[in-house]
Amino acid sequence: MADALRPEPLNMTLVELGRLDCRWPVSGEKDKTLFCGHSQAEGSSYCEYHKRAARSRGTVSERNAMKISKVLL
């Protein structure tokens, strides 16, 4: 997925998010986590960009690791 299509995150805290804001974590940990905050895509907790990212095939190394794990099991 091209970075040029990635929206600039709004860096919202969980408390700041509205019920239709993207819940993709972009930085931080625990109570310091910041979220994308853009409008959710229909039927998703994420904006259109992060919805696609969540359903992508993964990186080459992730796909290779999956192949290896299937052989070992």
KOLTI-530700 format. One line per field, with one value per residue: residue in one letter; x, y, z of N, C-alpha, C, O in turn. Coordinates in Angstrom, 2 decimals. Layout:
! residues N
residuo = [A; ...];
nx = [X; ...];
ny = [Y; ...];
nz = [Z; ...];
cax = [X; ...];
cay = [Y; ...];
caz = [Z; ...];
cx = [X; ...];
cy = [Y; ...];
cz = [Z; ...];
ox = [X; ...];
oy = [Y; ...];
oz = [Z; ...];
//
This chain:
! residues 73
residuo = [M; A; D; A; L; R; P; E; P; L; N; M; T; L; V; E; L; G; R; L; D; C; R; W; P; V; S; G; E; K; D; K; T; L; F; C; G; H; S; Q; A; E; G; S; S; Y; C; E; Y; H; K; R; A; A; R; S; R; G; T; V; S; E; R; N; A; M; K; I; S; K; V; L; L];
nx = [0.84; 0.62; 2.42; 1.71; -1.03; -1.77; -3.50; -2.75; -2.34; -4.69; -4.01; -5.44; -6.59; -7.99; -10.19; -10.85; -11.80; -14.57; -17.65; -17.59; -15.01; -11.78; -10.11; -7.50; -4.42; -1.74; 0.52; 2.37; 1.72; -0.44; -2.25; -1.31; -1.67; -2.20; -4.60; -5.66; -8.08; -9.54; -12.57; -14.55; -14.64; -17.46; -18.98; -16.73; -14.19; -12.20; -10.68; -10.90; -8.31; -6.89; -8.55; -8.12; -5.39; -5.46; -6.47; -4.68; -2.26; 0.09; 3.65; 6.41; 8.19; 6.48; 4.60; 6.28; 7.06; 4.64; 4.29; 6.43; 5.74; 3.46; 4.56; 6.06; 4.12];
ny = [-1.17; 2.14; 4.76; 7.33; 7.43; 7.19; 8.56; 11.49; 10.95; 11.89; 11.77; 11.12; 10.63; 7.79; 8.65; 10.99; 10.10; 9.88; 8.03; 7.18; 7.35; 6.44; 3.71; 2.85; 2.20; 4.48; 5.35; 5.20; 3.66; 1.69; 3.77; 5.96; 5.67; 6.74; 7.39; 6.98; 8.46; 9.46; 9.46; 6.52; 3.73; 2.33; -0.23; -0.89; -0.54; 1.05; 3.66; 3.97; 3.51; 2.20; 0.04; -1.41; -1.93; -3.61; -5.88; -6.75; -8.74; -8.91; -8.52; -9.67; -11.17; -11.82; -13.43; -15.52; -16.52; -17.55; -19.65; -21.32; -21.92; -23.46; -25.74; -26.73; -27.44];
nz = [0.00; -0.90; 0.66; 0.04; -0.01; 2.56; 5.26; 7.17; 10.55; 13.10; 15.67; 18.14; 21.49; 23.25; 24.74; 23.39; 20.93; 18.75; 18.25; 15.63; 14.71; 13.42; 14.86; 14.72; 16.14; 16.33; 17.68; 20.80; 24.05; 26.10; 28.25; 26.92; 24.25; 20.93; 18.38; 14.94; 14.10; 11.89; 9.86; 10.10; 7.84; 6.17; 8.02; 9.53; 12.10; 11.43; 9.37; 5.75; 4.65; 6.77; 7.16; 4.81; 5.21; 7.43; 6.35; 4.51; 2.65; 4.02; 4.70; 2.63; 4.22; 6.34; 5.04; 4.21; 6.72; 7.59; 5.78; 6.52; 9.17; 8.75; 7.62; 9.73; 11.54];
cax = [0.00; 1.47; 2.36; 1.09; -2.46; -1.97; -3.89; -1.98; -3.17; -5.15; -3.38; -6.45; -6.60; -9.21; -11.26; -11.21; -12.43; -16.02; -18.03; -17.35; -13.61; -10.88; -9.46; -6.18; -3.39; -0.62; 1.72; 2.17; 1.35; -1.42; -3.08; -0.68; -1.89; -2.89; -5.30; -5.80; -9.11; -10.33; -13.89; -14.55; -15.25; -18.70; -18.83; -15.39; -13.73; -11.07; -10.89; -10.72; -6.91; -6.52; -9.36; -7.37; -4.13; -5.76; -6.85; -3.69; -1.58; 1.28; 4.92; 6.99; 8.72; 5.34; 4.03; 7.23; 6.98; 3.42; 4.55; 7.32; 4.99; 2.56; 5.39; 6.48; 2.97];
cay = [0.00; 3.32; 5.71; 8.57; 7.34; 7.12; 9.85; 11.97; 10.65; 13.01; 11.55; 11.30; 9.66; 6.98; 9.51; 11.99; 9.49; 9.77; 6.63; 6.84; 7.68; 5.30; 3.26; 2.28; 2.82; 4.98; 5.49; 5.15; 2.40; 1.73; 4.98; 6.99; 5.31; 7.70; 6.70; 7.68; 9.47; 9.83; 8.82; 5.08; 3.20; 1.62; -1.60; -1.10; 0.34; 1.78; 4.43; 3.13; 3.13; 1.20; -1.16; -2.18; -2.37; -4.71; -7.06; -6.98; -10.03; -8.85; -8.35; -10.91; -11.97; -12.37; -14.54; -16.63; -17.08; -18.34; -20.89; -22.14; -22.41; -24.53; -26.93; -27.22; -27.95];
caz = [0.00; -1.04; 1.76; -0.42; 0.25; 4.01; 5.83; 8.32; 11.72; 13.91; 16.99; 19.17; 22.59; 23.27; 25.29; 22.38; 19.76; 18.64; 17.98; 14.22; 14.39; 13.20; 16.08; 14.41; 16.98; 15.53; 18.51; 22.24; 24.70; 27.19; 28.30; 26.08; 22.85; 20.07; 17.31; 13.66; 14.31; 10.70; 9.79; 9.83; 6.62; 6.49; 8.51; 10.08; 13.17; 10.87; 8.14; 4.57; 4.51; 7.78; 6.89; 3.80; 5.81; 8.34; 5.57; 3.46; 2.66; 4.86; 4.00; 2.10; 5.33; 7.09; 4.26; 4.29; 8.07; 7.64; 5.04; 7.34; 10.34; 8.30; 7.40; 11.03; 12.31];
cx = [0.89; 1.29; 1.68; -0.41; -2.78; -2.37; -2.98; -2.84; -3.52; -4.64; -4.34; -6.31; -7.92; -10.40; -11.73; -11.96; -13.94; -16.38; -17.79; -15.93; -12.77; -10.10; -8.11; -5.14; -2.20; 0.64; 1.34; 1.80; 0.38; -2.22; -2.50; -0.88; -2.67; -3.44; -5.44; -6.85; -9.90; -11.65; -13.78; -15.16; -16.51; -18.41; -17.49; -15.14; -12.61; -11.50; -10.60; -9.28; -6.55; -7.35; -8.64; -6.07; -4.35; -6.05; -5.84; -3.03; -0.37; 2.53; 5.41; 7.49; 7.58; 4.71; 4.95; 7.19; 5.75; 3.61; 5.40; 6.56; 4.03; 3.31; 5.75; 5.34; 2.47];
cy = [1.24; 4.27; 7.01; 8.59; 7.34; 8.49; 10.22; 11.72; 11.92; 12.91; 11.84; 10.25; 8.89; 7.81; 10.53; 11.41; 9.53; 8.34; 6.22; 7.22; 6.42; 4.98; 2.57; 2.96; 3.25; 5.19; 5.36; 3.77; 2.67; 3.01; 6.13; 6.72; 6.41; 6.94; 7.59; 8.79; 9.91; 9.07; 7.35; 4.78; 2.43; 0.18; -1.90; -0.16; 1.25; 2.64; 3.50; 2.63; 2.01; -0.07; -2.04; -2.72; -3.59; -6.00; -7.39; -8.35; -10.05; -8.66; -9.69; -11.78; -12.55; -13.54; -15.75; -17.30; -17.96; -19.67; -21.85; -22.72; -23.52; -25.83; -27.55; -27.82; -29.21];
cz = [0.00; 0.13; 1.34; -0.14; 1.73; 4.54; 7.00; 9.57; 12.50; 15.35; 18.14; 20.27; 22.53; 23.75; 24.25; 21.19; 19.86; 18.24; 16.52; 13.76; 14.30; 14.48; 15.84; 15.29; 16.14; 16.35; 19.98; 22.74; 25.83; 27.16; 27.49; 24.58; 22.13; 18.86; 16.09; 13.77; 13.10; 10.70; 9.41; 8.47; 7.05; 6.90; 9.14; 11.25; 12.69; 9.69; 6.95; 4.42; 5.51; 7.67; 5.87; 4.38; 6.70; 7.59; 4.47; 3.63; 3.57; 4.01; 3.48; 3.25; 6.18; 6.36; 4.29; 5.65; 8.19; 6.92; 5.88; 8.54; 9.95; 8.09; 8.74; 11.84; 11.74];
ox = [1.80; 0.17; 1.14; -1.00; -3.94; -1.67; -2.51; -3.96; -2.75; -4.80; -4.09; -5.94; -8.85; -11.50; -12.91; -12.68; -14.52; -15.50; -17.78; -15.69; -13.00; -9.50; -7.65; -4.97; -1.69; 1.74; 0.17; 1.60; 0.38; -2.82; -3.13; -0.34; -3.66; -2.84; -5.35; -6.52; -10.86; -11.82; -13.01; -16.07; -16.59; -17.68; -17.14; -15.78; -12.14; -12.53; -10.12; -9.05; -5.96; -6.89; -8.56; -5.69; -3.52; -5.90; -6.12; -3.22; 0.15; 2.47; 4.87; 7.25; 7.71; 4.34; 4.48; 7.28; 5.80; 3.13; 5.12; 6.74; 3.81; 2.78; 5.75; 5.58; 1.51];
oy = [1.36; 4.55; 7.72; 9.66; 7.46; 9.47; 9.34; 12.22; 12.88; 13.83; 12.70; 9.10; 9.29; 7.68; 10.89; 12.14; 9.27; 7.55; 5.03; 7.39; 5.45; 5.87; 1.80; 4.18; 2.47; 5.21; 5.41; 2.84; 3.74; 3.33; 7.19; 7.44; 6.93; 5.99; 8.82; 9.96; 10.68; 8.13; 6.98; 5.46; 1.94; -0.54; -3.07; 0.88; 2.11; 2.39; 2.39; 1.46; 1.00; -1.14; -3.26; -3.86; -4.50; -7.10; -8.21; -9.02; -11.12; -8.64; -10.74; -12.99; -13.67; -14.54; -16.88; -18.53; -19.01; -20.70; -23.05; -23.89; -24.44; -26.91; -28.78; -28.63; -29.77];
oz = [0.82; 0.55; 2.19; -0.03; 2.12; 4.31; 7.73; 9.64; 12.54; 16.14; 18.98; 19.99; 21.83; 23.23; 24.25; 20.50; 20.91; 17.91; 16.22; 12.57; 15.03; 15.09; 16.68; 15.20; 15.32; 15.79; 20.35; 21.96; 26.44; 26.13; 27.38; 23.75; 22.64; 18.37; 16.19; 13.54; 13.24; 11.48; 8.52; 8.01; 8.18; 6.22; 9.29; 11.38; 13.43; 9.07; 7.13; 4.12; 5.12; 8.06; 6.04; 4.09; 6.73; 8.14; 3.60; 4.64; 3.86; 2.78; 3.85; 3.27; 6.69; 6.98; 4.39; 5.74; 8.84; 7.40; 5.94; 8.87; 10.74; 8.36; 8.87; 12.74; 12.26];
//
